[in-house]
């Protein structure tokens, strides 16, 4: 089925439909207040659905520091030259103007769970009845020896889209002829499992055109990765001889970097490189930790039925930051979880009807022009986790027409999900 904006929005509306008129609980102290931290695929979606479907009966505040949000999904296509930068940027004006959401551009720097307030960098405090945290990822300190965020201009991560993505693209385009692009890939779990390997494909696509003798080196701590057979088939077809991957059997799990001299130490062997994309190990965004809703894994455990924190019944955690079970950390997953969460929050605050939680995900990747692949699954809530019930994945050897159709499907999905997020 070809995904388009109308189809995507229709599926979302069906998921979060309300069959009963809501009644306000606790009306004596005014409308119930929902505060959402983070304006990405989880946060923007859940804010919009709560505001839209509560019909004005819930006050929704969205806290997001950036005025223009750049999606991590499709940022690789910007690196590869298939999108311009403006096309992955989105504003919050419609959420404020059409849905009445109070959009606050500030940093959330603390949560007082007893007083039910969120502290902002500006010094203000925002009260809540229910708090939804969707902050995406942060990086594990010391995950790649020699690298921290102070080195991100020399060795960009570009795993939070925006200026880092622009910087990495500029560095790739400025590489000397015959130079080496290196990627230090992350360990599991991390945001967008196929993301690093789609990025390698997009870097190769650029270099094949402007720097055909350049080399790409992937240093990977994982023995295998998402859609590996599909990517490796595509690399051999489109970029033969350009890409080398060093896995843990050959030292890919024992890596340090030297940003000052642009060197990588791989199990004792030093490689001089021209561009180095370091994608460190990841954890939930810092505000989840400050709120006390993460565990020793660095992620935030949630109830599968509604994404409610297992640490606090008044807090919900969405998207990449959550530890929920089988779903990958992706924009599609966060958007799907947001609709279930919105339904659950409205039920608690207004008595509206709920339905059994159903989740879905698809991750598309582009290998070269019109060569798109995908993987996806459906999920349900069990007592223990969000559990996979069925799945699908592209096959090696597919014909060019099907691969082009898969890519076009991804473009339709992007238009749909960003409309679903930002209105």
Secondary structure, DSSP 8 states (H G I E B T S, - for coil): ----HHHHHHHHHHHT---S----SSGGGSSEEEEEE--STTHHHHHHHHHHHTTTSEEEEEE-S-SEEE-STTHHHHHTTSS-GGGGEEESHHHHHHH--EEE-S-EEEEETTTTEEEETTS-EEE-SEEEE---EEE-TTSSBT--GGGTTTS----S-SHHHHHHHHHHHT--TT-EEEEE---SS-B-TTHHHHHHHHHHHHHHHH-TT-EEEEE-SSS--TTHHHHHHHHHHHSTTTEEEE-GGGTTTSEEEETTTTEEEETTEEEE-SEEEE---EEE-HHHHHTT---TTSSEEB-TTT-BBSS-TTEEE-GGGEE-BS--BSHHHHHHHHHHHHHHHHHHHH-------EEEEEEEEEEETTEEEEEEEEEEE-SSSEEEEEEEE--TT--HHHHHHHHHHHHHHHHHHHHHHH-
